[in-house]
Amino acid sequence: MGFWLSTVGLNRTGKSCRLRWVNYLHPDLKRGRMTAEEERLILELHEEWGN
């Protein structure tokens, strides 16, 4: 297995694969700008709970 991985150049760890899935590949990942409602909710919750 190690020879195959070095041959194709895949040097990802399990952690890096998980992070790539969570941050880039997950089908439910919402891309683009936040809506006005989302921004309002963030400000409201920040006012209530702080940082």
Secondary structure, 3 states (H helix, E strand, C coil): CHHHHHHHCCCCCHHHHHHHHHHHHCCCCCCCCCCHHHHHHHHHHHHHHCC
